[in-house]
Amino acid sequence: MTDFDTVCDHVDDLPAFAALDHRVVQNGLIEGMELAASDGRDVLEKPLAAVQARLQRLAPAVRAEFVGRDDAVDALCAGLASGVPAVLLGPPGTAKSAIAREVARRCGLGPHMHGQGGEAQGYFEYLLTSHTMPEELFGAPDLKALTTSSIFQRNTAGMLPTAQLALLDEVFRGGSHILNTLLTLLNERLFHDGRTVIPVPLVGVIAASNEPPVDPDLTAFFDRFPIRIWVESIFDEQARGDDAGRVLALLKASAAHELRNLKTALSGRGGGRREQVSCVNDLRCARSILTLQLYDELVNAHSGRGGARLQQFVDLFRQLFRRAGLSDRTLFALLRFAQALGWLASPKDAATAHFRAFRFVARSAQERAQFAADVHDAMQGIGYAGVQ
């Protein structure tokens, strides 16, 4: 029995699939993609149909816990499914961290703070400052290995290198001694532990910050988060329908959160239970499925078959390239993100996902409004009347 067979046998049972070791799932996906290369992507997609169904329930479950955060939740889920790093940006008190924690909970992880999750829970969270040391994220040096074998390595249990999902708050405040290692984790899913290079089980890093970086030295690091999800207070947003209703909905949601926190404090049993609707192994599968879909689309477009959607995407990318500070690296990352947006959306919204992806590239709140207007105009220009 191959690892791909094991994945297919467990995928319809969420608890069983969530419990599968990430290495079995990763090896199974490699086997499935090799089969798909010769026999077509249905070999991978059809047995894993439950993955898409579950992930399509993830965003609605998270959205129900918040007021005025639908776009942010949808974009964050699409970023995790596509493997494209995303950063939540906005003033304090706008539920950036709470959204990330709720996604983790709905995937069966946490809530556990620094050093408490370990490999069993797979969730890591930390607030960075300019004084944050590598030990706080990657683990303290293993003194026994250092003194007995003169080998430098870290005790990584419960730290970022053992996490499957991570939230790094105020990520741009970390020093270069932190950010350089984070780049390797983000891009290559590898951790350099002394002389050893270790593959990490990390599925996604959710970053958060009150504001974008202003230091020019951080421009390259900011570019590694091509999905910029801006959130603002409901009192700062433009009026949308019943403002009084939105305020009451916010108060009700806040009271519900406080009730859960109170039950947690009184019971002492951790962060409270939520209905689990998906798992990180779903996210692993989603990235493989989406990559195969996108590869087929690009091959067909290169051969002159179809390609209208891709051309519309590239045209808007060119239009915003300099204004949004996009890069060659961003092109494919943003296309992967757009693919995930469509895959997770309703059929109606899926048709415009390759445009809507550009709502999430802004470097400032002002750019966000400008790019939203550009996206609206582009969609109107090809006949999507009445778009929002």
N, C-alpha and C positions, 0 to 999 in steps of 0.2 A: 504494500500500500504506500503510495507516494504522499508527500506532504500536501500536494494539490488535492488529492483524494480526501485527505483529512479535513482540509479547509472546506471542501464542498459538502462533506458529510455533516459538518457542524454549523454551517453558515445560517441555516434556517432557525436555529435555536439560539436566541440571543445570549442567555447565560452561559451556554456551552461554548459559543463562539468567543465571547468576551474572555473566557478563561483560557483559551488557547495561547500557548507561549508565542510571543511575538516572532521568535526565530522560525517556528514552524509556519506561521502565516507568511512571513517574508520569503522563505524557501518555496512554499507552495505557490506564491504569486509569481516567482521567477519561473517555476515549471509551467504555470498556466500561460504566461506571456510567451514562452518558447513554443508551446502548442499553438497559441493564437497566431504566431508568425507564420506557421505552415498551414493551419486549418481554418484561419479566420477568427476574428475577435469574439464571435459568439461562443466559442469554446470556453472563454473566460467569463463573458458577460452573463450568459444565461444561467449558469449554476450559481452566480452571485447576485441574482436579481433582488434578493432580500436586502442586500446592502443599500441599494438605492432607495428602496421603500422605507427603510428605517431612517436613513439620513434625511429624507424628505419630511420626516416627522420631527426631526431634531430642532430645526429653527422655529417652527410654530410652538413647540413646547417651551422653548426659552423665551420667545416673544411674549408669551402669556404672562410672564413674571414681571414685565416692565411696561412702561408707558412711553410712547414716542421713540422707541428704539428698534423698530422693525428693520429698517435699512441696515443698521449697525449689526444686528444679529445675523441677517442674511449674508452680509459680506464676510463676517467672521467665520461662519460655517463654510462658506465657499472657499475661503482662504485655507482652512484646515483640510478640506476635502482635496483641494488641488495641490497642497504642499507649498503654497506661496505665503511667505511670512507677512503678517498684518500687524499694524500698530493702531491702537485706539487713542485718539487725540481729543483733548477737550479739557475744560476747567474742572477743578475738583468738585466732587459731589454729583457727577453726571452718570454714575453707574458703570464706569469703564471696567473696574475690577470685578464688580458684581456680575456683569455679563459673562466675563471669562470664567468665573467660578461656576456660574449656572451651566454653562456649556460643559464644563468638566463633570459636574454632578450628573447631568443628563447622559453623559457617557460612562457613568459608573465610577468616576474617579473622585477622590477627595470627599469633602473639603479638608485638606491637610496643609498646614503651613510648613515653613522651612524645617527640614530634617525629620518630619514626622511621617511622611508618606511611604518612603522606601519603595522597593521594587513592587511590593504587593499592591500599593495604591497607585503608584505611577504618576502622581501629581506633585508639582513643585511650584512654590510661589515665593517671590522675594522682592522687597523694595530696595532699589539700588540708590546709593548716594555716591558722592565723589570720593568717599573714604571706604567704600566697600572693598574688601580684600578677596582674593581668589578663593580662600578657604571657605568663605561664606556661601559661595555658589558651587564650588567643585569638590569641597571636602578638605579636611585638614591633612597634612602630611602623615604618612604611616611611619611613626617613629621606630617601631620594631624593625621594619624592613630597612630603614635608613641606618640604624645602629648595628644590625646583625649582618646585613648583606650589602651595605653602602648603595642601596637602590632607593631612588626617590620615586615614591608613588603616593597616591592620595587614598584616603578612606572615603569612597564615593557613595556608600550606602545612604539612601535617603536624600541624596543631593541631586543637582541638575543632571549629571551624567547618567543617572539611573532612571530619570523621569521619562514618561511617555508624552506628557503634556505639561507645559510650563507657562506660568504667567510671570513676566518680569516687569514690574512697575517702575516708572521713571527710568526706563532703560537707557536713555541718553546721558544720564548722570554718571554712569560707570566710567572709570578711567581706561586708558589704552590697555593696561594690563588685564582688564576684564574683557573689553570689547574684541580684542584680537582672538581670544579663545572662543568667544561667542560666535564669531564669524565662521570658524571651522565647524562648530556645532550646527549652525544654521544651514550652511551650504553643503557640507559633506557628511553630516551626521557622524562625525568622528570626534573623539576626545584624545588629546595628546597627554597621556599620564606618564610624565617623566620620559623614559625612552620607549614606552609602549604606546601604540596607537590603538584605541579601543572603539569599535563600532557602538553607537548608543541607540537605545530603543526609541528615541525621540520621534514623535509623530509631528508635533508642531509646537512652536513658541509663540505665545500671544504677548505682544509688547503693549505697554501703555505709557502715556506721558501727558502731563498737563499742557505741554507746548512742544512744537518741533524744535530740533536743535538749531542754535544760532551760531555755534562754533564751526567755521569752515572745515576744520579737521574732521568733523563728523559727517560731512556730506556723503562720503562713500559708504559709511555705515547706514545712514538714513536711506540710501538707495537700495540697501538690502531688504528694506521693508516697502516694497512697491505698492502694497495695499494700505492706504491711509484712511482710516475710518473716523470721521469727525463726528463728535457728539456734543450737544450743547443743551443748556437748560431749557425746559419747556417754556420758561418765561422769556427766553431770548429768541426762540423760534418765531417765525412769522405766524400770524394767526391761522389756525387750521380748524375750521368748523367750531365746535362748542368748546371754547377755551375753559369755561367753568367745569365742563365735564371732564376735560383732561386733568385739571388740577385735582378734582375729586378722585379720579382714577389713580393718580399718583399717590394721594394720601391713603387710599385703600390698599394699594400694593405695598406701601411702606409699612402699614399696620400689619399686613400679612407676614412680611419679612420679620418684623419685630416679634410677632407671636412665635414664629419658628425659632428665632434666636433665644427667646425666653424659655421655650420648651427644651432647647438644647442645653442651656445653662442649668436648668433645674434637674434635667435627667442625667447630665454628665456623660451622654453617649455619643458625643461627637457632633458633627454639623447637621444632623437631621437628614431624613431620607426624602428623596424625590423619585418619581417614577423614572427608571432608566429606559431610554428609548433607543439608544445606540451604544457604540463602544469604539475604542480607538482602533480595534482591528477592522471595523467598518471603514474608518478613515484610510487605513493602509490599502484596503482593497479599492476604495474610490480613486485613489491617486493612480493606481495601475490601470483601472478601467478607463479613466478620463484620458490618460496618456495614450492608450491604444486608439481611442476614438479620435483624438486630435491628430495623431500620426496618420491615420487613414484619410482624414480630411485634407491634410497637407499634401499627401501623396496624390490624391485625386485632383486637388487644385493645381499641382505642378504638372499634371498630365492633361490639364485643360477640361477636367470634368467638375462642374460646379465652381465653387470658389467665390460666389458673390458675397457671401457673409464675410469671408476672409478679406476680400478687397475693401468692403465697407469698414472693417476693423482697422486695416492698415491706413486707410485714408484719414480716419479720425485720429489715429496715432500720429501721423505726420502733422496734422493740424495742431495738435497739442504738444508736440515733441519738445520744442524749446520753452514754451510757456509753462509747461508742467515740470521741466527739468528731467524729462524721461531719458533713458539710456538704451543702448542696444540690448543690454541684459534685460531691461524691463519689458521689451517687446514680447518675448516668449512667455515670461512670467505672467504678464497681464493677459495674454491669450489663454493660458492655462486657467487663470482665475475666471475669465469670461466663460470658458467651457464648463467650469463647475457651477457658476451662477445659473446657467441654462439647465444643467443636469438636475439641479435641486429645485428648480422653479416649476410653476404650473406651465402647461403648454403655451398659454398666452404670453406669459412673461419670458419664457425660454427664447422666443423668437427675437427678442431685443436685448438679450444678455450681452452680446458683443458690443453694444453701445453702452449699456448701463455700467459696465465695468469701469468706464472712464469717470464715473462719478466718484471713484475712490482712489484718485491719484493726486489729489490736491495737497499742496504743501502748507496751505493756510486756510482759515475759514472763508476768507474773501475769495480765494481761488475756487473753493468748493462751490460757491454760488455761481461763479462764472462758468465753470466746467459743466455744471448741471444744465445751464442754459445752452451751452454748446451741444451737449448730448440731446437735449430736447429738439434743437434745431435740426440736428443730423437725422434724428428719427422722423421728424416731420417731413424732411426733405426727400425721404424715400417712401412716403406714403403711410406712415404710422400715425394716422390722425387721432387726435384726442389723447395723445400720450401724456403721462404725468411726469 
